[in-house]
Amino acid sequence: MEPVRFAIIGCGSIAQKGYQPRCLAYPEKLALHGCFDQDRARAKAFSAESGGGRVYGSIDEVLADPEVEAVLNLTTIDGHFPVTLAALKAGKHVFSEKPIAMTSAQAAELIREAEARTLKLACAPSSPLGYEQQNVWARIRAGEIGQPHTVVGTFACTRLEAWHPNADVFMTHGISVAADAAPYPLTVMTTYFGPVARVFGFARIVVPERVLQTGPRKGAAFRPSIPDHVMGLLEFANGVRGFVYTGWSGRSDVPPLEIHGTEGAFALNPHNDGAGIRTWSQSGHEVQSVPTPPKAMKNALDWGKGPVDLADAIRRERPVRCSPYQARHVVEIAEGLNESSRTGAPVVLTTRFDPPEPVGEVAPWE
């Protein structure tokens, strides 16, 4: 197929270390046409490292270019909604970094705009497309662990300000850490078991004063204004029960993702592919490590899979797997956890989505 010509908006660390090298690994599906960043020097360096491509002077220039078919929105969290909306209004397909928007209402507006213009809209994370994640999903569907009944997901990293130069942006915009970090376990969990019907949450700020420890603004102090620590109970519409734990307050060794069934259980990573799969029987104590699918990356996330799936969906006129409906639902889960923490009562969720199609034997990126 002819590669989809795309432009990157936002050339920061996630673009440089994550999306750029992996998108360039699929030249038969993706062609980087250009990039834009508010820091023009950074955009020029990014373009040079990518092997050329136009360096745009503004977002408007990107969106006015008829050669650009799709936009990869890698702006900071507060830019996801306005940049994606502008791109859709300009007739561009979009892949957005997560969360898709600051609120589920904004996400719904993006979906309406994409539907009205018959455009493809997709959203990170693409981790459910990993070979290990797909392998476990297939084995669950085949009944290997019996009837699933419980799923536990976590994503708790070390103090964000210790390694991220713009940690304050993440802690002063949006809903909570559940909207930025929790999408990794939540997206895999909802891929496996569908939408969540009800949540009960505990959200709070546990580190009220922080200081940036890296980057050009090192030493700048800030106070988080949204919860940096969230725990919640999940009641899936299909009857499965779940627990999610996420935070920017310290690393956790709680298993990243466990799925328990009546006959056995799986454990895997909801972020990285190739990190290993463990399984055990509910009638014994022995835990076994099972072979990692041979095509899996070694303990890494292939950031390019989501954009490649979008490109394939554009050319084949099929639904994307990194669904905006699922991304909106994940945002509503985060909203519900915050609201439940505030009121002390469970929150019923209203959004739903159709589960994505399994990748199958031959993936779009192969």
Secondary structure as the mmCIF struct_conf table of DSSP 4:
data_model
#
loop_
_struct_conf.conf_type_id
_struct_conf.id
_struct_conf.beg_label_comp_id
_struct_conf.beg_label_asym_id
_struct_conf.beg_label_seq_id
_struct_conf.end_label_comp_id
_struct_conf.end_label_asym_id
_struct_conf.end_label_seq_id
HELX_LH_PP_P HELX_LH_PP_P1 GLU A 2 PRO A 3
STRN STRN1 VAL A 4 ILE A 9
BEND BEND1 GLY A 12 GLY A 12
HELX_RH_AL_P HELX_RH_AL_P1 SER A 13 ILE A 14
HELX_RH_PI_P HELX_RH_PI_P1 ALA A 15 TYR A 19
HELX_RH_AL_P HELX_RH_AL_P2 GLN A 20 CYS A 23
TURN_TY1_P TURN_TY1_P1 LEU A 24 ALA A 25
TURN_TY1_P TURN_TY1_P2 PRO A 27 LYS A 29
STRN STRN2 LEU A 30 PHE A 36
BEND BEND2 GLN A 38 ASP A 39
HELX_RH_AL_P HELX_RH_AL_P3 ARG A 40 GLU A 49
TURN_TY1_P TURN_TY1_P3 SER A 50 GLY A 51
STRN STRN3 ARG A 54 VAL A 55
BEND BEND3 GLY A 57 SER A 58
HELX_RH_AL_P HELX_RH_AL_P4 ILE A 59 ALA A 64
TURN_TY1_P TURN_TY1_P4 PRO A 66 GLU A 67
STRN STRN4 ALA A 70 ASN A 73
HELX_RH_3T_P HELX_RH_3T_P1 ILE A 77 GLY A 79
HELX_RH_AL_P HELX_RH_AL_P5 HIS A 80 LYS A 89
TURN_TY1_P TURN_TY1_P5 ALA A 90 GLY A 91
STRN STRN5 HIS A 93 SER A 96
HELX_LH_PP_P HELX_LH_PP_P2 GLU A 97 GLU A 97
BEND BEND4 LYS A 98 ILE A 100
BEND BEND5 MET A 102 THR A 103
HELX_RH_AL_P HELX_RH_AL_P6 SER A 104 ALA A 116
TURN_TY1_P TURN_TY1_P6 ARG A 117 THR A 118
STRN STRN6 LEU A 121 CYS A 123
BEND BEND6 ALA A 124 ALA A 124
HELX_RH_3T_P HELX_RH_3T_P2 SER A 127 LEU A 129
BEND BEND7 GLY A 130 GLY A 130
HELX_RH_AL_P HELX_RH_AL_P7 TYR A 131 ARG A 141
TURN_TY1_P TURN_TY1_P7 ALA A 142 ILE A 145
BEND BEND8 GLY A 146 GLN A 147
STRN STRN7 PRO A 148 ALA A 156
BEND BEND9 THR A 158 THR A 158
HELX_RH_3T_P HELX_RH_3T_P3 LEU A 160 ALA A 162
TURN_TY1_P TURN_TY1_P8 TRP A 163 TRP A 163
TURN_TY1_P TURN_TY1_P9 PRO A 165 ASN A 166
HELX_RH_AL_P HELX_RH_AL_P8 ALA A 167 THR A 172
BEND BEND10 HIS A 173 ILE A 175
HELX_RH_AL_P HELX_RH_AL_P9 VAL A 177 ASP A 180
TURN_TY1_P TURN_TY1_P10 ALA A 181 ALA A 182
HELX_RH_AL_P HELX_RH_AL_P10 PRO A 183 PHE A 193
STRN STRN8 VAL A 196 ARG A 204
BEND BEND11 VAL A 206 VAL A 206
STRN STRN9 ARG A 210 VAL A 211
BEND BEND12 THR A 214 GLY A 215
TURN_TY1_P TURN_TY1_P11 PRO A 216 GLY A 219
STRN STRN10 ALA A 221 PHE A 222
BEND BEND13 ILE A 226 ILE A 226
BEND BEND14 ASP A 228 ASP A 228
STRN STRN11 HIS A 229 PHE A 236
TURN_TY1_P TURN_TY1_P12 ALA A 237 ASN A 238
BEND BEND15 GLY A 239 GLY A 239
STRN STRN12 ARG A 241 GLY A 247
BEND BEND16 TRP A 248 GLY A 250
BEND BEND17 VAL A 254 VAL A 254
BEND BEND18 PRO A 256 PRO A 256
STRN STRN13 LEU A 257 GLY A 261
BEND BEND19 THR A 262 GLU A 263
STRN STRN14 GLY A 264 LEU A 268
BEND BEND20 PRO A 270 HIS A 271
STRN STRN15 ASP A 273 ASP A 273
BEND BEND21 GLY A 274 ALA A 275
STRN STRN16 ILE A 277 SER A 281
TURN_TY1_P TURN_TY1_P13 GLN A 282 SER A 283
BEND BEND22 GLY A 284 GLY A 284
STRN STRN17 VAL A 287 VAL A 290
HELX_LH_PP_P HELX_LH_PP_P3 PRO A 291 PRO A 293
TURN_TY1_P TURN_TY1_P14 PRO A 294 LYS A 295
BEND BEND23 ALA A 296 ALA A 296
BEND BEND24 LYS A 298 ASN A 299
STRN STRN18 ALA A 300 ALA A 300
TURN_TY1_P TURN_TY1_P15 TRP A 303 GLY A 304
HELX_RH_AL_P HELX_RH_AL_P11 LYS A 305 ARG A 316
TURN_TY1_P TURN_TY1_P16 GLU A 317 GLU A 317
BEND BEND25 ARG A 321 CYS A 322
HELX_RH_AL_P HELX_RH_AL_P12 PRO A 324 THR A 343
BEND BEND26 GLY A 344 ALA A 345
STRN STRN19 VAL A 347 VAL A 348
HELX_LH_PP_P HELX_LH_PP_P4 ASP A 354 PRO A 358
BEND BEND27 GLU A 361 VAL A 362
TURN_TY1_P TURN_TY1_P17 PRO A 364 TRP A 365
#
